[in-house]
Amino acid sequence: MRREPGDQLLAKGSAIPWYERRAADLGLRLYASFASPAAILRDFRRDALQARTLAHGLSEEQGRRQIQIPRLPGIEPSSRHWSVYMTIDHLVMVNTAIMALIHAICSDHNHGAEIGIEDVVPHIEAGPDRIRALEIAVDRYSDLVERLGTLRSRERHPHPWFGDLSARQWHALAAIHNRTHRAQIEQIIRRL
């Protein structure tokens, strides 16, 4: 049997179906090809800041409460029982990591960075301070992308599901990732 990129992730417990990953891969590559980096950045900021606004409207007890939700497309089963603050913590980690990758790729540095699923697992004790951390991460990310412009580079960096991605594709992935977890936060809040 031929193993596809990302099958090693399934071996580590991911239960996102192969066809969902394939559709996401195609959508990601089309989005990165047809949307400008500025348009992608607007989407990135919109969804991250909507997540922030949703979290601001909660009491600390509500924000910390872990809630089981149905699995949404792009969400692994292990992520279905997070709190709003845990989800915000995850967004901070992922957006910061993708920002570093984009910078390294566009700088043509052989950075050797590896980011594993275990590196972006949120802390159970995540609290309301993560809201401000997300605002800071979004501002830093936005500043970098605006400074880099077209995000053109020859370098690529592998993603465990999607294989080698360019800086522009990583940027598109960050926007899609924010949208996915903003939807997760909405689902958590509906069940509080």
C-alpha positions, 0 to 999 in steps of 0.5 A, a space after each residue: 500500500 502506498 503511503 501518502 504525505 501525512 499518513 505518519 500523522 494518522 499513525 500518531 492519532 489523527 482521524 481526519 479522513 484522507 478525502 478531507 485532507 485532499 480537499 483541504 490541500 486543493 482548497 489551500 493551493 487554489 486560495 494561495 494561487 488566486 488570492 493576493 497576500 494582502 487579501 489573505 492577510 485581511 481574512 487572517 486578521 478578520 477571523 483571528 480578531 473575531 475569535 478574540 472578540 468572542 473570547 472577550 465576551 466570556 467570563 473567566 470561568 466560561 473561557 476556561 470550561 472545556 466543552 465537547 463539540 462535534 468534529 468540524 472539518 479540519 479539526 482533529 478529534 483530540 481538539 474537540 474538548 478544548 476550552 475557548 482559552 485553549 483554542 486561543 492559546 493554540 492559535 497563538 502558537 500556530 500563528 507564531 510558528 507559521 510567522 517564523 516559517 514564512 520569515 525563514 522561507 522568504 529569507 532563504 535560510 536553511 532554518 531546519 525548523 520542525 514544528 510537530 503537532 505536539 508543539 502546538 497543543 494548548 495548555 489546559 490552564 490557558 487563561 484570559 491572558 491568551 486573548 492579548 497574546 493573540 492580538 500581539 501575535 496577529 499584529 506581529 504576523 501582519 507586520 511581517 507579511 506586509 513587510 515581505 510583500 508578495 511572499 515569493 521565494 524558491 524555498 519551501 517547508 513541509 507540512 505533515 498533511 500537505 507536503 512542501 508549501 511555499 511562503 504564500 501557501 503557509 500564509 493561506 494555511 494560517 488564514 484557513 487555520 484561523 477560520 477553522 478555530 474561530 468556528 470551533 470557538 463559536 461551537 464551544 460558546 453555543 454549548 456553554 
